[in-house]
Amino acid sequence: MLDLENHITRYSLLSKRVLVAISGGLDSVVLTHCLYRLGVDIILAHCNFQLRGAESDADQQFVVDFGDKLNIETLVKRFDTKKYISENQTNTQLAARKLRYEWFETVATEKQCDYIAVAHHADDNLETFIIHLSRGTGLDGLLGIPPKNGKIIRPLLAFSRDELYRYAVENQLSWREDSSNASDVYLRNNIRHHISPKLKELHPTFIQNFQQTLFHLEQTADFVDFHISELKKNIFTEENNRIFVDSEALKQLQNIDFVLHKLFYPYGFSNLQDLKQLLESESGKQLFSSSHRLLKNRNQWILEPKTEISEEIYQIKEFSESIDFPIRLHFDFVEEVGEFSNNQIFVDADLINYPLVIRHKKDGDYFYPFGMVGKKKLSKFFKDEKYSLIEKEQQWLLCSGADIVWVVGRRLDNRFKVTKNTRQILKIQFFEKKIQFYLEE
């Protein structure tokens, strides 16, 4: 019997319910039989993609019969794969993968399964390694198939296909052969039929040596990830829902291409040349990924989730104690002026005309900053206060008619301040909405 005990211990499978993905081929039949013999609580799930006509239906019947023989609950899903490919403009392999795993996740939830076991083995890992290597990759791409990814587990990853074959023969197991596996049209099949055998001829224990090499690469990756995490702690600072990066410290680092990739690829930035150019750029230069924006601001970079800047105008038509959108403000009449802060102001209520307006900046804006004499263009205020481009875009203004009452969270307008002639004092408080934003490890 294959030495699965270590894997059973790793995942504590004896106390878990496991959904086993079974195609009817050698690998998944061996996986099912091993888990069954070890007494694991399993359910079988088979996908019929209806791509090989009678052969697909024969695979399905084989799996059903195999499940019945072992008295295991067996679930089957028939997919109209060709229709899905046409509607989604994708290829056969990607379509089958998406349909398969989406269904497995659904079934695992419905059946309260702790894991989804798939039958990838060491030869699959070698093929994946070669595919990534041929396309060009970094350290992470050379790690192969992970033994665990969320609910997905791969108990056979440590064993070669030859070992699975010997197990099947010793236990008199039968299985189905997928005719499409004989074709060299797919890259993986080509590697399986022509490249892997040549590599195995180089040394009798090639697969075992390859497995050991993967182990060393995994240890190296863990070491690198730890030090990248430590680097982030030193040069990444989270504040006001943004990450500020010390770009001057970045410039001093060795192996800058590798470091930039590790730091910013998780946020969607993959063009190293663009990132290196940003290091030498003037303030205001920015890069965009599909999910984030990276802005050069003096001696730092500002990283934030990409959001649409609203040009809408929001009105407060009459007095209200509080509003929650687009920003959270609280209004309260008080007897005397309290302590001013960036997020709390006191104004002469009689000077406020409704509807109040909440908006972002526009060309020509000006106001009379509290504590100063005369008016000032908002753009000049932003410059003097060293606003970044992002901060300029996202700054909210509270206005009475066309007049700015408050550059929210920053500065009151002098025209609305409380004086000795004030009869009613209105306190306005701003509460920042915190969004979840984390340093990716």
C-alpha positions in Angstrom: 0.0 0.0 0.0 1.2 3.5 -0.7 2.6 5.2 2.4 -0.2 7.7 2.8 -0.1 7.8 6.6 2.0 10.9 6.6 -0.5 12.7 4.5 -3.4 11.4 6.5 -1.7 12.8 9.6 -0.9 16.1 7.9 -4.5 16.8 7.0 -6.1 14.8 9.9 -8.3 13.1 7.3 -9.5 10.4 9.5 -11.7 12.9 11.4 -12.8 14.7 8.2 -15.2 14.3 5.4 -13.5 14.5 2.0 -15.0 15.0 -1.5 -12.9 13.0 -4.0 -12.7 14.2 -7.6 -12.7 11.1 -9.7 -12.5 10.9 -13.4 -12.2 7.1 -13.6 -8.5 7.3 -14.6 -5.7 5.5 -12.9 -4.8 8.4 -10.5 -8.2 9.1 -9.1 -9.1 5.4 -8.8 -6.0 4.8 -6.7 -6.7 7.9 -4.6 -10.2 6.7 -3.9 -9.1 3.2 -3.1 -6.4 4.4 -0.7 -8.7 6.7 1.2 -11.4 4.1 1.3 -9.0 1.5 2.7 -7.8 3.9 5.4 -11.4 4.5 6.5 -11.7 8.1 5.5 -15.3 9.4 5.1 -15.4 10.1 1.4 -17.9 11.1 -1.3 -17.1 10.8 -5.0 -17.7 13.6 -7.5 -17.5 12.9 -11.3 -17.7 15.5 -14.1 -19.0 14.4 -17.5 -18.0 17.2 -19.9 -19.7 15.4 -22.8 -16.7 16.0 -25.1 -15.9 12.4 -26.1 -19.4 11.1 -26.8 -19.9 7.5 -25.8 -16.4 7.4 -24.2 -17.4 10.1 -21.7 -20.6 8.3 -20.9 -18.6 5.1 -20.4 -16.3 6.9 -17.9 -19.4 8.1 -16.0 -20.8 4.6 -15.8 -17.5 3.2 -14.7 -17.3 5.7 -11.8 -20.9 5.0 -10.7 -20.2 1.2 -10.7 -16.9 1.7 -8.8 -18.7 3.8 -6.2 -21.4 1.2 -5.9 -18.9 -1.6 -5.4 -17.2 0.3 -2.5 -20.6 1.5 -1.2 -19.6 5.1 -1.5 -22.0 7.9 -2.3 -21.2 9.0 -5.9 -22.4 12.3 -7.5 -22.3 13.0 -11.2 -22.6 16.3 -13.1 -23.1 16.5 -16.8 -21.9 19.8 -18.4 -22.7 21.3 -21.8 -19.1 22.2 -22.2 -19.2 23.1 -25.9 -22.0 25.7 -25.2 -20.0 27.1 -22.3 -16.9 27.5 -24.4 -18.9 29.3 -27.1 -20.6 31.6 -24.7 -17.5 32.5 -22.8 -14.9 32.6 -25.6 -12.5 30.3 -23.8 -10.7 27.1 -24.6 -11.5 23.5 -23.6 -9.0 23.1 -20.8 -9.9 26.4 -19.1 -13.6 25.7 -19.4 -13.3 22.2 -18.0 -11.2 23.5 -15.1 -13.6 26.3 -14.2 -16.7 24.2 -14.4 -15.1 21.4 -12.5 -13.8 23.4 -9.5 -16.9 25.6 -9.2 -19.1 22.4 -9.0 -16.7 20.8 -6.5 -16.9 23.8 -4.3 -20.7 23.8 -4.4 -20.9 20.1 -3.6 -18.4 20.3 -0.8 -20.4 23.0 0.8 -23.7 21.2 0.4 -22.3 17.9 1.7 -20.3 19.6 4.5 -17.0 18.3 3.2 -13.9 19.6 4.9 -11.6 19.0 1.9 -11.7 18.4 -1.9 -9.1 15.7 -2.8 -7.6 15.7 -6.3 -5.2 13.1 -7.6 -2.2 15.1 -8.8 1.0 13.2 -8.4 4.8 13.7 -8.8 4.8 13.4 -12.6 2.1 16.1 -12.8 4.3 18.3 -10.7 7.2 17.7 -13.0 5.1 18.6 -16.1 3.9 21.8 -14.4 7.5 22.7 -13.5 8.6 22.3 -17.1 5.7 24.3 -18.5 6.4 27.2 -16.2 10.2 26.9 -16.9 9.5 27.0 -20.7 7.4 30.1 -20.4 9.8 31.9 -18.1 9.1 32.3 -14.4 10.5 33.3 -11.1 11.0 31.3 -7.9 7.3 31.0 -7.1 6.6 29.5 -10.6 9.2 26.8 -10.0 7.5 25.5 -6.8 5.1 23.3 -8.8 1.7 22.3 -7.6 0.9 23.1 -3.9 0.0 20.1 -1.7 -2.8 22.2 -0.2 -4.6 25.3 -1.5 -7.6 26.3 0.6 -10.0 23.3 0.6 -8.1 21.5 -2.2 -5.7 18.8 -1.1 -3.4 16.5 -3.1 -2.5 13.4 -1.0 -0.7 11.7 -3.9 1.7 14.5 -4.8 4.6 12.7 -3.2 4.2 9.6 -5.4 5.1 8.9 -9.0 2.8 7.6 -11.6 4.8 4.4 -11.7 4.1 3.9 -7.9 0.4 4.5 -8.5 0.4 2.0 -11.4 2.1 -0.7 -9.2 -0.5 -0.1 -6.4 -3.3 -0.5 -8.9 -1.9 -3.8 -10.2 -1.2 -5.1 -6.8 -4.8 -4.4 -5.7 -6.3 -5.6 -9.0 -7.9 -2.3 -9.7 -9.2 -1.4 -13.1 -9.5 2.1 -14.6 -10.4 4.1 -17.7 -8.0 5.5 -20.2 -8.8 8.9 -21.6 -8.2 8.8 -25.4 -7.4 12.6 -25.4 -4.4 11.9 -23.2 -2.7 10.2 -26.2 -2.8 13.4 -28.3 0.3 15.7 -28.4 -1.9 18.7 -29.2 -1.8 19.8 -25.6 1.5 21.0 -24.2 1.2 18.9 -21.1 0.7 15.7 -23.1 3.7 16.5 -25.3 5.9 16.9 -22.2 4.5 13.7 -20.7 5.1 11.6 -23.8 8.5 13.0 -25.0 10.3 15.2 -22.5 9.6 13.5 -19.1 10.7 10.1 -20.3 14.0 11.5 -21.6 14.7 13.2 -18.2 14.0 10.0 -16.4 16.5 8.2 -18.5 19.2 10.5 -17.2 19.1 9.0 -13.7 17.1 6.1 -12.2 15.9 8.2 -9.3 15.2 11.3 -11.3 11.6 11.8 -9.9 12.8 11.4 -6.3 15.7 13.9 -7.0 13.2 16.3 -8.5 11.0 16.1 -5.5 14.0 16.8 -3.2 14.8 19.8 -5.4 11.3 21.1 -5.0 11.6 20.8 -1.3 14.8 22.9 -1.3 13.1 25.5 -3.5 10.1 25.6 -1.1 12.5 26.3 1.8 14.2 29.0 -0.2 10.8 30.6 -1.0 9.8 30.5 2.6 13.1 32.2 3.6 12.6 34.9 0.9 9.0 35.5 1.9 10.0 35.9 5.5 12.6 38.6 4.6 10.2 40.3 2.2 7.7 40.5 5.1 10.4 42.0 7.3 11.3 44.5 4.6 7.6 45.6 4.3 7.5 46.3 8.0 10.4 48.7 7.6 9.4 50.5 4.4 5.6 50.1 4.2 3.4 52.3 6.5 -0.4 52.0 6.5 -2.2 55.2 7.2 -5.7 56.6 6.2 -6.5 53.5 4.2 -3.4 53.9 2.1 0.1 52.3 2.1 3.1 54.7 2.0 6.3 53.3 0.7 9.7 54.7 1.4 11.0 55.0 -2.2 14.4 56.3 -1.1 14.9 53.1 0.9 13.9 51.1 -2.1 16.6 52.7 -4.2 19.3 51.5 -1.8 18.3 47.8 -2.0 20.3 45.1 -3.7 18.6 42.9 -6.4 16.0 45.6 -7.0 14.2 43.8 -9.9 13.5 40.8 -7.6 12.5 42.9 -4.7 10.1 45.1 -6.7 8.5 42.0 -8.1 8.0 40.5 -4.7 6.7 43.7 -3.2 4.3 44.9 -5.9 3.3 41.9 -8.0 0.6 41.0 -5.3 -1.0 44.3 -6.1 -1.0 43.7 -9.9 2.1 45.5 -10.9 4.1 43.2 -13.2 6.1 45.6 -15.4 9.5 46.0 -13.7 10.7 48.6 -16.1 7.7 50.8 -15.2 8.4 50.4 -11.5 12.1 51.2 -11.9 11.2 54.3 -13.9 8.8 55.4 -11.2 11.8 55.4 -8.7 13.4 58.2 -10.8 10.2 60.1 -11.7 9.0 63.4 -10.6 6.2 63.7 -8.1 2.8 63.1 -9.6 3.8 60.2 -11.8 1.5 57.2 -11.3 1.1 53.6 -12.4 -2.1 51.6 -12.5 -2.8 47.9 -12.2 -6.1 46.2 -12.6 -6.8 46.7 -8.9 -4.4 49.4 -7.5 -2.8 52.8 -8.1 0.8 53.6 -7.3 1.7 57.3 -7.1 5.1 59.0 -6.7 4.9 61.7 -4.1 8.2 63.3 -3.3 10.3 60.7 -1.5 7.6 58.1 -1.2 5.1 56.0 -3.2 1.5 55.9 -2.2 -0.3 52.6 -2.9 -4.1 52.4 -2.7 -7.0 50.4 -4.2 -8.1 51.9 -7.5 -11.4 53.7 -7.1 -13.5 55.9 -9.3 -13.4 59.6 -8.2 -17.0 60.8 -7.9 -17.9 64.0 -9.7 -21.4 63.9 -8.2 -22.7 66.6 -6.0 -24.5 65.5 -2.8 -27.0 67.7 -1.1 -28.1 68.1 2.5 -31.5 69.7 1.9 -32.3 70.5 5.5 -30.8 70.2 8.9 -30.1 66.7 9.9 -28.2 65.4 13.0 -26.1 63.1 10.8 -25.4 61.8 7.4 -23.5 58.7 6.3 -23.0 59.2 2.6 -20.9 60.1 0.8 -19.0 60.9 4.1 -20.1 60.6 7.7 -20.9 63.9 9.3 -22.6 64.7 12.6 -24.3 68.1 13.2 -25.3 69.5 16.7 -26.3 72.9 18.1 -24.1 73.7 21.1 -24.0 76.5 23.7 -20.3 77.3 23.3 -17.3 76.7 21.2 -15.4 73.6 22.2 -12.0 72.2 21.1 -11.2 72.5 17.4 -9.5 69.6 15.6 -9.1 68.5 12.0 -12.3 66.5 12.3 -14.4 68.9 14.4 -15.3 72.5 13.7 -17.7 75.2 15.0 -19.6 77.5 12.7 -22.1 80.4 12.9 -25.3 78.5 12.1 -27.1 81.7 10.8 -24.5 81.9 8.0 -25.3 78.4 6.7 -27.8 78.2 3.9 -29.5 75.0 2.9 -29.2 72.9 0.9 -25.6 72.2 1.9 -23.5 70.6 -0.8 -20.8 68.0 -0.5 -18.5 67.6 -3.5 -14.9 67.3 -4.7 -12.7 70.1 -6.0 -13.3 71.9 -9.3 -11.3 74.4 -11.3 -11.4 77.9 -9.8 -12.3 76.9 -6.2 -11.1 79.3 -3.5 -11.8 79.9 0.2 -10.8 82.0 3.1 -8.6 79.6 5.3 -9.3 80.0 9.0 -6.4 81.7 10.8 -5.3 83.5 7.7 -6.1 86.9 6.1 -7.8 87.0 2.7 -8.7 84.3 0.2 -6.7 81.5 -1.3 -7.1 79.3 -4.3 -7.8 75.8 -3.2 -5.1 74.5 -5.6 -2.6 76.8 -3.8 -3.8 75.5 -0.4 -3.3 71.9 -1.6 0.2 72.8 -2.7 1.2 74.5 0.5 -0.2 71.7 2.6 1.8 69.2 0.4 -1.2 67.2 -0.7 -0.5 64.3 -2.9 -2.4 63.9 -6.2 -4.5 61.2 -4.6 -5.4 63.4 -1.6 -6.3 66.3 -3.9 -8.7 64.0 -5.9 -10.3 62.5 -2.8 -10.6 65.7 -0.7 -14.3 66.4 0.2 -15.6 70.0 0.5 -18.7 71.0 2.5 -20.2 74.1 0.8 -23.0 76.5 1.5 -24.2 77.5 -1.9 -21.0 78.3 -3.9 -19.0 79.0 -0.8 -16.7 76.5 0.8 -17.5 76.1 4.5 -15.0 73.4 5.3 -12.2 71.6 3.5 -13.4 68.5 5.4 -10.9 67.2 7.9 -8.4 70.0 7.1 -9.5 73.7 7.4 -12.6 75.8 8.2 -13.5 78.8 6.0 -12.9 82.1 7.9 -16.3 83.5 6.7 -18.2 80.9 8.8 -16.3 81.1 12.0 -18.0 81.9 15.3 -17.8 85.5 16.5 -19.0 87.6 19.4 -22.1 88.4 17.3 -23.0 84.7 16.7 -26.4 83.7 18.1 -26.4 80.0 17.2 -23.3 77.7 17.2 -23.3 74.6 15.0 -20.8 71.9 15.7 -19.9 69.7 12.8 -17.9 66.5 13.2 -16.3 64.3 10.5 -15.9 60.5 11.1 -13.5 58.8 8.7 -14.9 55.6 7.2 -12.3 52.8 7.6 -12.0 50.3 4.8 -10.2 47.0 5.1 -6.8 47.4 3.6 -3.9 45.1 4.5 -0.3 44.5 3.7 -0.2 41.4 1.6 2.2 38.8 2.7 
